[in-house]
Amino acid sequence: MPLRKKTVQLRMSAALYTEARHAVDEADDLTSFNDFAVRAIKEKMRRMEEARIDAAFARMGQNEKYLKATAKVFDDFASNDWDTLNMDREK
């Protein structure tokens, strides 16, 4: 099934348009202003998603229940980790 596309109208200042148009004209990997706008939106969305994930991980570092569970897992594997470290030294 072909990808459906929607035509949208974009408003921006004349100065920003001129700067973006110049960037498109100078770039080897951009075929059109539309291509530039789509890529810019995708990149912004990727960064926003990355920031959302980073924020979730940051909250994990403040979550007492998660920190206790992580400490327990660490303790459970500590002797195994020590054995593995010693095996590497014996080689």
C-alpha positions in Angstrom: 0.0 0.0 0.0 1.5 3.3 -1.0 2.3 5.9 1.7 -0.4 8.5 2.0 0.8 12.1 1.9 -1.0 15.2 3.1 -0.4 18.6 1.7 0.1 21.3 4.4 0.7 25.0 4.4 3.7 26.2 6.3 4.2 29.8 7.6 7.5 31.2 8.6 9.3 34.5 8.6 10.7 35.7 5.3 14.2 35.7 6.8 13.9 32.1 8.0 12.5 31.1 4.6 15.4 32.8 2.8 18.0 31.1 5.1 16.4 27.7 4.6 16.0 28.1 0.9 19.7 29.0 0.7 20.6 25.9 2.7 18.6 23.7 0.3 20.3 25.3 -2.7 23.7 24.7 -1.2 23.1 21.1 0.0 24.0 18.1 -2.1 21.6 15.8 -0.3 18.4 17.9 -0.4 16.2 17.7 -3.5 13.7 20.4 -2.5 12.5 22.7 0.2 9.9 20.1 1.1 12.6 17.5 1.5 14.4 19.9 3.9 11.2 20.6 5.9 10.3 16.9 6.2 13.8 16.0 7.3 13.9 18.8 9.8 10.6 17.8 11.3 11.6 14.1 11.5 14.9 15.1 13.2 13.1 17.3 15.7 10.6 14.5 16.5 13.6 12.0 17.0 15.2 14.5 19.4 11.9 14.9 21.3 11.5 11.2 21.6 15.1 10.8 22.8 14.5 13.5 25.4 11.3 11.8 26.5 13.3 8.5 27.0 16.1 10.3 28.8 13.6 11.9 31.1 12.1 8.5 31.9 15.5 7.1 32.7 16.3 10.1 34.9 13.0 9.5 36.8 14.2 5.9 37.3 17.2 7.2 39.2 14.9 8.9 41.7 12.5 5.9 42.1 13.2 4.2 45.4 11.4 1.0 44.4 13.5 0.7 41.2 16.8 1.6 43.1 16.1 -1.1 45.7 15.3 -3.7 43.0 18.5 -2.8 41.1 20.6 -3.1 44.2 19.1 -6.5 44.9 20.0 -7.7 41.4 23.5 -6.3 41.8 23.9 -8.1 45.1 22.4 -11.4 43.6 25.1 -11.4 40.9 28.0 -10.0 42.9 29.6 -13.4 43.6 29.1 -14.5 40.0 30.7 -11.3 38.8 33.6 -11.8 41.2 34.1 -15.4 40.0 34.1 -14.2 36.4 36.6 -11.5 37.1 39.0 -14.0 38.8 38.6 -16.4 35.8 39.8 -13.6 33.5 42.8 -13.0 35.7 43.8 -16.7 35.7 44.1 -16.8 32.0 
